[in-house]
Amino acid sequence: MTAQLPDIAAHTAADHSPLEWVGMHDIALPVQLDGQRLGARADAGVSLKQGRGIHMSRLYLALQRLESQELSPPLVRQVLQAFLDSHLELSDCAYLRLRGEALLNRPALISPLSGWKAYPFEVRAHLDANVFHVELQVQIDYSSTCPCSAALARQLIQQQFAADFADQPLSHAAVLAWLGSTQGQPATPHSQRSRATLQVRLDTQATALPWLELIERAERVLGTAVQTAVKRADEQAFALANGQNLMFCEDAARRLHGALLRQPGLSAFHLRVVHAESLHAHDAVAASGYNWSPA
């Protein structure tokens, strides 16, 4: 006869204090997102009302549901319910956080080239007495050109033009040649790689994660998403896009705020943009939100 193995966690603890969160961090597992099989990391936990500890292996095994089905709010809720069902009388709240990188193949602006871009994402969910909410976070990289720097550069170009043509008559050919020379561009505005982090809380009726819709909407209103494979024609088109979308971090935040207000299926959101300054050794940051409070 096999001896029964001891279950120390089931023993009553001398200290009966409840704990808000007990579980595991940084669990490696695959998830399915829009048909892609992605490597992800999970934090899984439950509250502890009584007893010495939880059964962490039961949380780990419940995560296996995520491996072969499309990641969605209903699936996440099933996993959280499995956390609670496996800890009856011990727990009344369940938590899950997933993070990974979604890959999208993005076309160049002009040429037939394309390449892969990574979009970091997180899914955070909480189930408490049949109250369920799920949040989605995506990060989007883009380019930002400073409007102030552009204006200062234009002024220097005007001053250089006035100095170079002060004592000679203007001709179309001469001005055209001057504009195409380094003499005709004594200054350029500064620009920098920038990042937007969008956090959205989904409606309770949501059946899918709108990660692709959020990315497409954000890149469309910003107008300067960073590129992958490019030729010179694409680089020139990117320079044109930057010139037509001059923006401070405040401008970018307002554009994204308006875009998220028009995104269906959201009950709340928070956004943060960071412009990694090329002029300063510090970053420029702006944030905004709607109906948002930390979960």
Protein Blocks (a to p, Z undefined) as FASTA:
>chain_A
ZZddddfklpccfblcdcfbgcdehiacdddeehiacddddddddddfbdjbdcfklmmm
mmmmmmmgccdfklmmmmmmmmmmmmghkaccdcdddddddddddddfklmcdcdddddd
ddddddeehiacdddddddddddddfklmmmmmmmmmmmmmmmmmmcccdfklmmmmmmp
mklmmbccddddddddddddddfkbcbdcklmmmmmmmmmnopaccfddcfklmmmmmmm
mmmmgccfklmmmmmmmmmmmpghiabdcdddddddfkbmcdcdddddehiacZZ
